[in-house]
């Protein structure tokens, strides 16, 4: 079962949401970030929507080139396991797939 993401750090440093938002703000390829508690203890599930490249809406090449690096970066900042996924909002609108805000908390959105 997926749980809503807690924004609390329990007094042990910055809130997880602040760490994730800071990481995303430093990466111009990231448009939005959602997160939720992962089913595994001490893990977080993070979903990214990527900024389209130039005049193209294609983001899969950016994802494939960076996903493992981004996962490692987040794990080192959060000190927990990270399940990272690329969220294509066109696919998320399919009838059997929940919208990101139904199961995740929006952590970061880049200003237009």
PLY file of the C-alpha trace (Angstrom):
ply
format ascii 1.0
element vertex 112
property float x
property float y
property float z
element edge 111
property int vertex1
property int vertex2
end_header
0.00 0.00 0.00
1.31 3.44 -0.93
1.16 6.06 1.80
1.17 9.83 1.50
4.64 11.26 1.89
5.51 12.70 5.27
7.19 16.09 5.16
8.65 15.67 8.63
12.30 14.97 9.29
11.56 14.11 12.93
14.10 16.70 14.03
16.99 14.98 12.26
17.99 17.64 9.75
16.00 19.24 6.97
12.67 17.77 5.95
12.92 15.18 3.20
10.72 17.33 1.00
13.14 20.27 1.33
16.09 18.07 0.37
14.26 16.73 -2.68
13.08 20.22 -3.75
16.60 21.64 -3.39
18.01 18.81 -5.52
15.37 19.36 -8.22
15.84 23.14 -8.27
19.52 22.61 -9.05
18.70 20.40 -12.03
17.19 22.31 -14.99
16.07 19.04 -16.61
13.51 18.45 -13.85
10.06 20.06 -14.24
8.11 18.49 -11.35
8.78 16.01 -8.57
6.31 13.93 -6.58
7.11 11.59 -3.71
5.45 9.08 -1.44
6.52 6.62 1.21
7.67 3.42 -0.46
6.33 0.06 0.71
9.84 -0.82 1.93
10.77 0.73 5.31
13.21 3.65 5.16
12.62 4.09 1.43
11.02 6.80 -0.63
9.39 6.61 -4.06
10.16 9.64 -6.23
8.53 10.37 -9.58
9.94 12.94 -11.99
8.39 14.86 -14.83
11.14 16.12 -17.10
11.48 19.45 -18.85
11.05 18.99 -22.62
14.23 19.47 -24.63
14.16 22.52 -26.95
11.18 22.28 -29.33
10.65 18.58 -28.67
8.31 17.01 -26.14
10.57 13.94 -26.09
12.06 13.30 -22.65
12.91 9.58 -22.77
16.51 10.14 -23.93
17.13 12.52 -21.02
15.64 9.99 -18.60
17.73 7.10 -19.94
20.92 9.16 -19.80
20.40 10.39 -16.22
18.09 8.11 -14.19
20.76 6.08 -12.37
22.87 9.16 -11.62
19.81 10.97 -10.23
18.83 7.98 -8.10
22.33 7.84 -6.59
22.31 11.61 -5.98
18.98 11.44 -4.14
20.02 8.41 -2.10
23.18 10.18 -0.95
21.19 13.27 0.08
18.26 11.44 1.71
20.23 8.61 3.33
17.52 6.16 2.27
16.77 3.88 -0.59
15.11 5.69 -3.52
12.75 4.15 -6.03
12.96 6.63 -8.91
10.54 6.66 -11.81
9.96 8.78 -14.88
6.42 10.06 -15.01
5.01 10.70 -18.46
1.82 12.61 -17.72
0.24 11.52 -21.00
0.55 7.90 -19.84
-0.61 8.84 -16.32
-3.94 9.95 -17.76
-4.73 6.38 -18.84
-7.88 5.10 -17.08
-6.11 2.42 -15.01
-3.16 4.54 -13.86
-3.70 7.07 -11.03
-2.81 10.71 -11.53
0.37 11.72 -9.66
-1.45 13.83 -7.07
-3.74 10.92 -6.13
-0.96 8.83 -4.59
1.96 11.23 -4.26
2.77 14.60 -2.77
3.98 17.30 -5.16
7.39 18.32 -3.81
8.69 20.65 -6.51
7.45 22.49 -9.59
9.75 24.62 -11.75
8.47 28.13 -12.47
7.49 28.62 -16.09
0 1
1 2
2 3
3 4
4 5
5 6
6 7
7 8
8 9
9 10
10 11
11 12
12 13
13 14
14 15
15 16
16 17
17 18
18 19
19 20
20 21
21 22
22 23
23 24
24 25
25 26
26 27
27 28
28 29
29 30
30 31
31 32
32 33
33 34
34 35
35 36
36 37
37 38
38 39
39 40
40 41
41 42
42 43
43 44
44 45
45 46
46 47
47 48
48 49
49 50
50 51
51 52
52 53
53 54
54 55
55 56
56 57
57 58
58 59
59 60
60 61
61 62
62 63
63 64
64 65
65 66
66 67
67 68
68 69
69 70
70 71
71 72
72 73
73 74
74 75
75 76
76 77
77 78
78 79
79 80
80 81
81 82
82 83
83 84
84 85
85 86
86 87
87 88
88 89
89 90
90 91
91 92
92 93
93 94
94 95
95 96
96 97
97 98
98 99
99 100
100 101
101 102
102 103
103 104
104 105
105 106
106 107
107 108
108 109
109 110
110 111
